[in-house]
Amino acid sequence: MKKTLFYLIFLCLSITFATAQDNIGGTPPSFIYSNLPTNIDFVQVPSPDLNKLAAEDYDRNQKSEPYRIGVTLPVDFSLDNSGTWTDLPGEEAAIWRLTVRSEGAKAIGFGYSSFYMPDGAKLFLYNKDKSKITGAYTALNNSDNYFFSNDKIKGDEITLELFVPNDKRDAALLHITDLDYFYRPGENNTIKDADTCEININCPEGSNWQNEKKGVCLIDIKTGGDWYNCTGSLVNNTSQNCTPYVLLADHCIYSGSAYPTASECNAWRFYFHYEATLCNGTSPSGTFLRTGCTLKAHDTYGSTNNGSDFCLVQINAPIPNTLGVYYNGWDHGGNGSTSGVSIHHPQADIMKISTFTTSLASINYGATGSHWRVVWAQTETHHGVTEQGSSGSPLFNSTKKIIGTLTGGGSFCDTPTQPDFYGKFFYHWDKNGTTSAKQLKPWLDPENTGVASLAGKAASTCPSDIGISELNTNEEKININPSPAQNEIVIKISSPENKIENVMIYNIMGVAVKNIPVLNMESLKATIDISDLAEGVYYMTAQKGKTIFKGEFVKIK
């Protein structure tokens, strides 16, 4: 899709870019304009039978099946049959709003069979108390197949708000056919769901694994109409081109009746850096999201209980180098290890680490010689194990290379020495079939080098044109006060600059309304006269060398 200057401006303005793949940030217009009607279309969607789901999930847990977090409910919401349109005062634009409630949901997401944002259109979503806002989704989110899926939002009542210029109103497409009902907390949860013996990645046990953790991700997987959590890892390939391949387990993607469709894969969500900064922390920080993938290869362990239980997907869009991921190395030589770790997300919780200090044993778990038997060790902090949600997580050997992915086992906090079983990378490589759809080899060794192992690769060493790193800039926030403001604003920056350049202020339509070529900064502060601006929301950018500054403020009368 074409990226106009307008959208590059708003990309630079993104205040929440670090937490989402393609969410440019901003403020919903209804938060800014006073005296807008509050009586908008409201739809109540019946919730699923939670008692039935609980019984099913108990059975799933006994069978070591993947951790289900939600189900999809069919709905039919469009710009034509739902929502309320409101003209914005003083703007050649309108907003469309719809509030949807499904009682008891921990979080709600939506799947769109038809999604197209024309230039200038922006979609926001927020919960009832406005504690979680996502968006704006814009033309940057348009796809060739018109499919879209937004990140889940905490709460059981969500409002959608679409801003669109009047002359583009007929071009906007928005048709929601899926309501994703999440009944388990999952991502963005601040409650510790994993069992008490689990060990945070930033405890002493993780001090030597700080690179490898940057490749591990929590995955929301949609398959068969349900949502599951598993753990996966980015993996390097011999082309060293930082293709975002993620390795996980086949049983994570099999719903019990089918494998995911292409449109379901497009809805998957990959959460990186989902971790607490402290050893005793319970809340994540620094997390970012990538959405959508393509299935590349997998065996049939999930459906037949045969094979080594592997799956390889490719995230649809490159991961910007600036987000600091790590493409983990691997070893398919078939050798075990006397020590190592697994890094994982038990019960969809923040990142944990479990350690083994005794030699791995080869066993026949899915196929002959297809799995490693692992027994976890007591370590300095506690005795890490695995749980539902850990499935698919990487097993690292003593040289910090992946040699397996978790299938299942008997380790729990009350039985910490019971073994777990990891499908061998050796078997994943080329033992599950003869085609590229059944092997890792064609994808991870596309140059057919024949190497048995490959070291990991940091994002800082990736090609410089990966993702938005082609802009080759740093981004910093401008603190703007007061906001709302009447006659002037005071801006503050953290960088030690005595002046900033090309200060631009844009209105909500993306039109530049003020340009200051050079702005002198005194004690990192400067005052700007805004008395000539009309009431509304405004965005600001400025530049100094390779640093782009960005901010947002509201002008009132």
N, C-alpha and C positions, 0 to 999 in steps of 0.2 A: 504494500500500500504506500502511496505517496506521502512523504512527510513534508508538510509545508513549513515555512518559517514560523507560523503561528504555533504549531505543535512542538517544534524544537524549543521555542520560548518556554512553553509550559512544561516540557520535559526538564529543562534546567530549573524550573521553579518548584519541581516536586519536593514537597516537604516530607513525604512519606515514602520516598523511593526505596529506602533501605529495607522496607518491610513488604514490598510487593514487586512483582515483575513489571507490571505495565499500568500502574496506578499513579497518575501524575499529581495527586494531592489536590488541595484546595478546599473551599468551604461551600456547602450546599447553599444556593441562593436564598432559600427560605429562612436560613439562619441570619441573613443579612437584612432583607427587606422587611420593614415593619408593616403591620396591619394586613398581612396576607390572610386569606381565608384559612381557617384551621379545620373546617369540616370537609375532609377529602374522602375519597372512596376507600372503604375498608372491607377486606375479605377474610373470613374465618375458614381455614382449611382444617378438616378433621385430622387429629393426630393419629398415629398408628397405635396398635395394641401393644403398649409397653410391657405388659405382663407376659405376653406371648414372646416378644423379642427377648426378654430376660431369660425365659426358659430355653429358648433356642441358643442364646449365648452361653448359658451354663453348659449345655451339651457341647458347644463348639470348644469351650475351654478344656473340657475333658479329653477332647480329641486333638488338642494342640493345633487347632485351626486358627487362621488369622483373626485379628482383633477387630470385630465389627463396631463401627462407631455411628452409623446412620443408615437411613433408608431413603429412597426416592419416592415422592408422592406425585402422581400426575396432576397437573393443573393446566389452565388455559387463560393466560393473561396477556393482553396485547394493548397497543395504543388505541385500538378501535373499540375493544369490548370492556376495558377496565380503566380505572384511574380518573383523575380530575385535572383538567387543564386550567391554568391560571396565568393571565398576562402579568408581566413584571412592569411596575410603574416606571416610566421614563426610559424603557428599553424596548428595542425592536425584537423582543424575545418573550418566550413563555416557558413555564415549567409544567411538567406532568408528574403527578404524585399518586402513589398507590401504597396503602398500608396493608400488609399481610400478616396474619397471626395464625400460628399452629401451636396450640397449648402444650406446654411441657418441654418444648425443644430447648436444648442447651445452646444450640446455634442453628442458623438457617442459611442456606445458600440457594442459588437459582441456576437452572440450566436453560439456555436460550436456543431455540431451534432457528431463530431468525434474529440476527443482531447486526445492525449497521448504523454507525454514528457518522453523519456528515460533518464536514468542517464546521467547527464551532459548537457542536453538541457535546454535552458532558453528562454522564450518568453517575449519580451518587447513591449509596445505600447506607442506612444508619438504623440503630436500634432505638427502642422506645425512650430510654433515658439519654440518648445521644452520647453514650460513653464510648461507642465504637462507630467510626465512620470509615467507609471505604470508598474509593473513587478519588478523582474522577476517572471514569473509563471513557475513552475518546476514540477518535478515528484510528489511533495507534492500535486499538484492540480489534479492528475489523479483520476478518479472515476471508479467504477465498470461498469457504463453504458456509459463511454466515453463522457458524456455530460459536457460542461463547459460554463461559461458566465463570461466575464471580466467586471470590473467596468467601468462606463462611463467616457469618457475623454473629457474635454472642447475643443470645436472647431469643425469645419465642415470638417477638413482634418486630417486624422489619418494614421500614418505609423505603420505597424506591423513589428517587427524584431525578427526573430528566430535564436538563436545561437545553433548549434548542432555539437558535435564531428563527424568527418568523419565516424568513425566506427559505429556510432549510427544513421546515417542519414536515413537509410531505416526503422528504427523502429519508427521514429517520425510520428505522425498523427496530422493533423490540417485541418479540413474541416469546413468552416464558412458558415452557411445557413441563419443567421439572421443578419441584420444590424439594431440596435436599434437607431432610430432617435429621439433625444430629442429636442423638440422645445421650451421648457420652461427651465429656468436656473436650478432650483432644487438644488441638492447637490453641494457643493463647490461654490455656487454663493455668490458674495460679495455685491450684491445689495439687499436692503431691500424690499422684495416682499409683506410681510404682510401689512395690513392697519396701519395707523399711530397711532391708539389708542392701539395697541397690546403692551404687557408688557414683556420685556425680563425676563427670569427665574432668572437672577442674579440681578434684581432690588430688592428693599426692600420687595416686596410682596413674593418673593421666598426664603427669608432667612430661613424660617422654613421648607422648602421643599427640602433641598439640598440632602437628601438621596433618596427621591422618584423620583427626576428628573433623577437619574442615571439608572432607569429602563425604562424610556420613550425613544422611538426611532422613527425616521423618516423612513418610509418604501417605497421603490420602489417596486411596485407590478405589475407583468406581468400577464395579463389575457386576453384571447380572442385576442391575438396579439398586444394589446396596453399596455402602461405603465401608472400607476397611482401612486399618492402619498396619503398615509394616515398616521395616527399616531397610534402607539401601545405601549404596555408596557409588560415587563417581569413580570411574576406572580409566586409567591412562591407556593409550594405544600406541603402537610402534610408529605411527606417523607423527606423534608428538604434537598434534594439532588442536588439542583440547576440545575434541568433540564431546558433548555432554552425555556420554553413555552412563547409565545407572544400572548397577547389578543388584538384583534382589532374588527372591525365591518364586518358583512357579506356583507353589500352593497359595501364595499371596494373591494371585490374580485369577484364581479359579473360584467361582461363586458357589460351586456345588452342582451347577447345571450347565454352566457355559463360561467361556473365556470372554474378556472384555471386547466390545466392539471398538471400531476406530473412534467413534464419537465419544465413547466412555473414556478412552485413553486421553482424548483431548481435554478432559475435565480433571485429570489427575493433578495433584498439588504436591510439590516437593519443597519441604521446609529445611533450609540449611542454617547452621549456627543456632539451632534450637537448643540452647544450653543455659545453665545458670553460671554466672561469673564466679561464684563462691562455692566452696566445697559443701557447705550446708544450705546453699540457696535452693529456693523452690520455684522461682519465677524466671522465665527466659528473657534474654535481652540480646539485641543485635540480630534477630532472626530475619531472613528474607525468603521470599517465595518465588518459585518458578511454576508456571502452569502449562500442562499439556505435554504429551509425549507420543512417540510412535513405537510400537512393539517391533523389536528386531529379531529376537530369537528366544526360544524357551523349550523346555522338554515337556513331558506330560505327567510329571509327578503328582500335581494337584488333582488330576482326574483319574490316574491309573495307579498311583503309589509306586511307580517304577521310574528309575532314572536317578539323577543327582539333585533334582529340585533347583533349577536355575531359571532366571529370566533376565533378559537384557532389553532395556528400553533406551531411547534417545530423547532427551528433553527437546521440545520443539524449537526453542530459541537459544542462541548462545548465551552463556553466562558471562556478564561483563567481568573483565579482569579485576576491576576495582572492588569486587565483592569478596575477594580473597578466599576462593575455594581451593581445594586440593584434589588432584586426580590421582587416586591411590594406585600404587604399584601392585603387581601380582606375580605369582609363581605357579606355573602349571606343570612343574617337573615331577610332581607326585610325592615329594618328600614331606615328611611330617615336621614337627618342631617340638623342642623340649619346653618351650615357654612362648607366651604371647598373650594376646587379649582379644576380646570382642567389644566393639563400640556399638551401642544400640539404644533404642527408645522403647523400653518396656511400658506397656499400658499407655502408649502414646505420650509418655512423660518426657521431661527434658533428658538430654543425652547422658547415658551412663556408660560405665566401663566395668568389665569382668575380666579376671586374670587367671591364666592357667600356668602352672609351674611343673607339671609332669608331662611326660611325652604323650603325644596324640597316638591313638590306636586306630587302625583301619578296620572298618566293619562293613557288613552287608546290610544296609538299611533300606535303600530303595532298589538298588541294583547291586550286583556283586562288586565289592570294593569301592562303592560310590561315596562313602561318608567317613568323616572323622568322628571319633568318640572323644569328647572333651569333659574333663572334670575340673571344676573351678576351685580356686584356692582362697583361703583366708588371707587377707592382706591388711595393710596398716589401718585403713578406715573401717572396713567391714568385710563381708563375704559376698561379693557380687554374684548374681545368677542371671537367668533370662526369664522372660515372661511373654505372654501374648503381646504383640506389637514389636517384639525383638526379632520376629521371623524375618529372614532375608538379610540379617545383619552380617557384616564381614567378620571373618576370623583372620586375624593377622598373626604371622609367624614372628620369630625373634628378629628377623631382618626387616620387619614392618611392611611385609607384602601380604596381600590377600591370598589365602589358600583355601577358603571355604565360605559358605553362606548357610545361615541357620535354618534347619528344617524343624526341629522340635527336640523334645527330651523331657527329663524328669526333674530338672533343677528348679527348686523354689526356695524361698527364704527358710522354710521349715524343713527342707530336704536339700541343703546346699551342695552335698557331695554326690547327689545323683547325676548321672551323665547327661550331656546334651549331644546332639548329632548335627554336624555341619556337612552339607554336600560339598564334595571336593571340587576345587577349581580345576584340578587335573582332569576330572571326569566331565565337568562343564565344557572344557576346551574343545573336545572333538569326539566324545564317546557316546553321546546321546542320539546320534544320527549322522547322516552323510551330507545333509544340505546346510546351507548357511542359516536356515531358520531353526536349526537344532544344535548349533555350535557357537562358542565364543570366538573361536579362531579367526574366522573371516572378518570379524568386526574389530577385534583387538590386535590382530596382526595383519592388517590389510596389505602390507608390503611383502608378506610371506617371508619374513626374515628368519623364522625358525627359532627365535630366541625362546628360552625356557622361562625367563623371568624378566621383569621390567620394573624399574624404579618409579616411584611416584613423581608427580610434576606439580609444582606450585603455579598458581594463576599468574604470578608475577613474571613467569618465564614463558607464558603463552604468547601466541602471535599478538601483536599490538592492536590489531583491528577486530578483536573479539568483542562483540556486544557494543555498548556505548563507549567503550574505552577509546574508540576512534576519535572522540571529542578531545582526548588528551588533556582533560581539565580536572581540577579539583573543585568541589562544591562546598560552600559554606553558607550558613543561614545568616540573614540580616535580622537582627532584633529591632522591631519597629514599635514605638510607643508614642503616644497612646494609640490604642485601637479599640473602639472607634475613635476617630479624631475629627476635629472641625477645621482648624486653620493651618496647623503645621504638625509635622511628625519629626521625631528624633530617631535617627538610625544609629545602631551600634554594631560593630563587627569585632570579631575576636582576633583577627590577623593584625600584626603590627604595621599597618599601612598609613602613610600620611595623606594619601589621596586614593580615590578609586575613580574609575573611568567608565564612560558610556553607561551612565545611570539611566535606565529606561523604566517608565511606569506605564502599565497597560491596564485598560479597563476589562470588564468581564467578557467583552466581546473579542478581546485580543488585539484591540486597536491601541497603538502607542499614543498617549496623551501628554507625555512630558519626557524631554530628553535633556540630561545634564552631561555635557561632554567630560568635564572633570569636576569632581566634588572633593574639596579639601576636608580632611578629617582631623579634628583636634581631640586628642586623648581618645581616639578610636570612635568619636561621635561626630555627627553632623545633623543640622536642622534643615528640613525642606519645607517650603511653603506649598500647601495644597489647597489654599483658599479658593483657587479658581476651578477646582475639580467638582464635578457633580456628585451627588450622593451615590454611593455604591461600593462594591468591592474592587480592589485594585491589587495588581501584582507588580513586583519590582525585581529588576535584575541589574547587576553591575559587574564590572570586570577589572581585575588587576593581574596582568600577566596571564598565567594559565589558571587562575582562580576565578570562578564564577560565584558571585554572591546572589542570594535569592531571598525573597520575603513576600509578605502579604499583609494588607491592612484594609480597614474599612473607613470610608469617609461618610460623615453625617453632617446635617445642616447645623 
